[in-house]
Amino acid sequence: MVFNSVSVCSRFFLLLVETLRVETLVLLNEIARSRFNAQKWKACNSNKLIKDQHLLATCYFLLESVINITIEEEDVERLSDVALRRTVSILNEIINTVIDFLQEAKRQSMTKGDDILASARLFSRYLADAPSLQREISKQFLLMLEYLFTITSDVEESPFLVTQFLLPTVCEITREKDGCKAFVCQGGHKQVIAFMLEAIANEEVPSGLSVKAGDIILNVLQKENRLTEHYGAMDFLPLLSALPFWADKANRCMEISMAASICALVLDLTSEEVILQCTYDQVLPKVYSLLLKVLGYLQMRETSLEDNEEGDLWEITLSACMGFVDRYPSLKDSIKSCGLTSSNLLIKRLSE
């Protein structure tokens, strides 16, 4: 261990991290030997395996705390550079072992288990929050994404939990065009859409999770310009029914603005005729009402748009509306009938 020229605080922290490294690697090895060896799996002591899985969960919990410490400015100031570098090195070693564990589970088509779910969570958490995102580890995440989205806990039937855990990393990855393309190629957008629909329907799910999923969907819709050519707009149409309900239920500017921007980008993928063939009659009026509400925000606050937190979302909505309004005659009628008056030239053009 590297303890020279470090503070007492750093030494204690490094001792904890080194202990976690040893314990985690030993436990992963023991669980892997039981899980991935058919004969040992049948003959293994279930009590021993359960105990190891519980201990692994505890190690993962503490490792998440370690990750938090490495990114919190106040905590970082208490640690030496030597301790931080060693900690990042240890975290990389642990994560690489976690990746090996998940890859073996994938090879053996194992998708169910609290230990597999917890490993996916730690993998994602490190990529989302680590002080230096490791490009090679990020590449591994993308290669495994299709499998990761299928993981469930011992008592869960759907991959809702794992999707929740993957959202922060997916959000970061889809900010880049290449990452976004790889994500969509593996059908990841379908999983996030399904998650968002389920989250909106479940009143116990915090709205912040839906906002995070919405960020990912916005990244995809804005960056994948050839989306309709390769994957079609149909995947996104269910959002047109759910998002106005979500915005109305939350009744907050952020949710309303995000819902409107996503709906506007989805409308821009297709036409009024196609949507009327694929959805029930009341979908478009509710979406239009949402869009008009955001255009109203622009009308009321256009002088302070740059200072508003939701300003970028409003601009996305307005820009998309300008692109598709001629394909939606009923929207054009709705805009004219609501009597929007504004110095904003784009809103004026929509109202003509």
N, C-alpha and C positions, 0 to 999 in steps of 0.2 A: 504494500500500500504506500501511496505517496503522501507522507505526512510532514516532510521537511518544510520549514518556512511557512506554515499555515497557522491560523489562529485556533484557539481552543474550540470556538464555535464551528469552524470549518472542519476540524478534526473529528468532532462528534458527529457532524453531518456526514462526513465521508465514511465513518465507521458504520453508520446506519445504512448508507447506500451500498456499501460493500457487503454488509450482512444480507440485505435484500437481494443483491445480485446472486449470492450463493444459494440462498433459500429458494428463490424463484427458479433458477436453473435446475436445481435438484428436483424440485416438485414437478416442473414441466417434464423432465426426463422420466420420473416415476409414473406420472399419469400417461405419458405417451407410450411407455412400455406396456402398460395395462390396456390402454385403449386400442392401440394399433397392432397388437399381436393377438391374433384370433384365439389361440390356445390359452394365453394368459388372461385374455378378456373373459373367457368362460370360467377359468379357474381362480380368478383373482378374488381376494378378500374384499367384498363390497364395502365393509366398514372402513377398511384401510383406504380404499379409493375415495370414499366420501370425505374422510378426514383430510386427505391430501387436497381434494378439490376446495374444501373450506379454507385450508391454509393458503392455497394459491389465491383465492379471492381476497384474503387479508393482505397478502403481499401486493397484489394488484392495486388495492385501495391505497396502501402506503406509497406505492410507486406513483400513483396519480398525484398524491400530495407532494412528492419530490418534484414532479414536473411543474406543479404550481409554484413551488419555491424558486425554480430556475427561471421563471418568467415574471415573477413579482419583483418590481424594482426595489422595494424596501427590503425584501429578503435577500436579493442578490447583493446588495451593498454590505451585508453582514458576512458574506462568503468571499474567500480569496479567489483569484483567477485560477489558481491551481486546482482548487476544489471544484469549481464550476466546470473546468475542462475535463476533469476526471469523471464528474457526474454525467456529463453528456456522453462521454465514451462508454460508461457503464450502461446508460440507458440505451445506447445504440446496440450494445452487445445483447441486452435483454430482449429488445424489440426484434432483433434478427433471429433469436431463438423462438420467440413467439411466432414469427413469420414461418419458420420451419415447422412448428407445431400445427399451424393453420394449413399449410400446404399439404402436410401429411393427412390431415383430416379431410381436405378436399380430394386428395387422391383416393381415399377410401370412402368417398361419398358420405362422410359423416357431417350432418348439418345440425343435429340436435344435441344440446348439452350446455349446462351453465358454464362449464369451463371453456368451451369453444366460444360461447357468447362473450364471456368476460375477456378472453384473449382478443377478440375482434374489437371490443370496446377500448382496451388499452392501446392496441395498434392504431386505431383511429385517433384516440385522444393525443397520443404522442405526435402524430403528424400535424394535428390541428394546432397544438399549443407549444411544441418544442421551440426553443429559442432559435435554432437553425434547422430549417426543413431540409431533410436529407433527400436529395434528388433520387438516389437509387432506391431508398425505402418507399418514396412516393410512387416510383414506377412499379414496384412490387404491389402496392396497394391497388393501383389501376388494373394490373393484370389479374388480381384476385377479386375484383369488385363484384363480378357476377356471382361468384360463390358466396362472398360475404353477405350479400343481400338475401341469401336463402337460410341463414343461420337462425335457429330458434332456441329458446331456453327449454329446460326439461318439461315445463308445464305449459308452454306457449304453443299455439297452433299456427300463428302467422308471424312473419318476420318484422313486426311493428317495432319491437324493442331495438333490434340491431340497426334498423333504419334510423331510428332516433339517435343512436350512438354514432352512426356514420355521417350524419348531416354536417357537423362542423368541418370535417376534412373534405367532404365532397364540395362544400361551399367554397373552400379555398382553392381546390383543384379546378373547379369550373370557372374561376375568374380568368384563367388563361385559356386561350382558344384551343391549343392542342389538348389540354386536359379536358376541356368541355367536349371536344370531338370524341375523344376516347371514352368518355363517360356515356355519351349518347349511343355510340357504336355498340356498347355492351347492354343497351336497354336500361341504363340506370335511371333515365328520366321517368320511365314507367313506374319504377319502384317509388320514386319520390312523389310522383303524382298520386299513386295509390296511398302512400303514407299521409299526404296532405288531406285527401278526401276523408280518410279514416279519422284523422286528427280533428277535422272540422266537425265531423258527425259526433265525436266523443267530447262532451262538454267538460270532462275532467282533465283533458289534455291542455296544458298551458298554451296560450295563444302564441307565445314566443317560439315554440317549436314549429308552428305553422308559418310564422314569419321567416324562420331559417329555411324551411322548405321552399317558401316563396322566393327567397333570394336565389336559390339554386335554379328554380324554374325560370326566373328572369335572366340569369346568366345564360341558360341554354337558349332561350328564345331570342336573345340579343346577339349571341355569338355564332349560333349555327344557322347561317343564312340559307343553307341548302336543305334545311330540315324537312320541308314538305316534299322535296324531290326524293329523298332517301327514306324518310320514316313516316311521312304523312302527318296531317294536322289532327287526325282522329284521336290520337292519344291524349290530346289536350282539351278536347271538347267537354268532357265531364266537369272540368274546372269552371266552365261557364255557368253551370247550375249551382255549384257549391260556393264559389267566391262571393257572390252578392249576399248570400245567407251569412257567411262568415263576417263580412264587413258590417252588415246590419247588426249582428249579434255583438260584435266587439264595440261598435260605435266609437271607434277612436280613429284619429286622422291617419295614423300609420297603416293600420289594417285596411282602411278604406282606400287609401292611396295605392297601396301595394296590390290589392285586389283589382282595382281599376286598371293599373298598368299591365298586369298579367292578362286580364280580359282583353284589353286593347291589342296586345301583341298576338293573342290567339285569334281574334277577329281578323287581324291582318294576314293570317295564314290562309284564309279561305274567303267565302262570300256568304251573303245573306241567304241565297238560294240553297246552298249546301247545308248550312246550319239548320234551316227550317226543315230540311229533309231528315236530319239526324237527331234533332232534339224536339222537345215539346214546345208548344206555342209561346209559353210564358217566359222562356229563357231570355230571349233578346230584350223584351221590355225591362226586365230586371237588370240586365247588363247595361242597357242604355241609361237607366236611372242612376246607376253607379258612375258611369262615365260623365253624365251631366253634373253630378255632385262635385266631381274633381274639376271639371271645367268651371264650375261655380267658385271653387277654391281659388283657381287662377284669377278669376274675375275680381274677387274680393281682395286678394293679397298680392296682386301682380307687382306692386311697387316694392314689396319686400321678399320677392321670390328667392333671391340668392341666399337670404338668411334663414330660409325655412328648411327644416330637416327633411321634409318630404318633397322639396322642390324638384329633385332629380326624377322622382317617380311621376310627378305631374308633367314634366317635360316629355317623358317617355309616352305617357298617355296621349298628350296633345299631338306629338309627332306621329304616333301610330294612327290616330284618328284622321289626320290629314292624308295619310297614305291609303286608307281604305274607305273613306266616307262615301265615295261614289259607288262602291259595291254594296252599300247598305242604305237603300233609299229610305227605309223607315227610320234610320238613325238621323238622316238629314232632315226629315220632317220633324223629328223630336227636337233637334237642336233649334230649328227655326221657330217652333211653337213655344219653346221655353223663353224666348226673348232675351238671349244673352247679349249684353252690351259691354264692349271692352275696347281698350286702346291696343290690346295685343292683336297684331295683324293676323296671326294664325287663327285665333278665335273668331275674328271678323270673317275670315275666309270660310270657316266652317259654318257660319251663320248665314252666308249668302244663299 
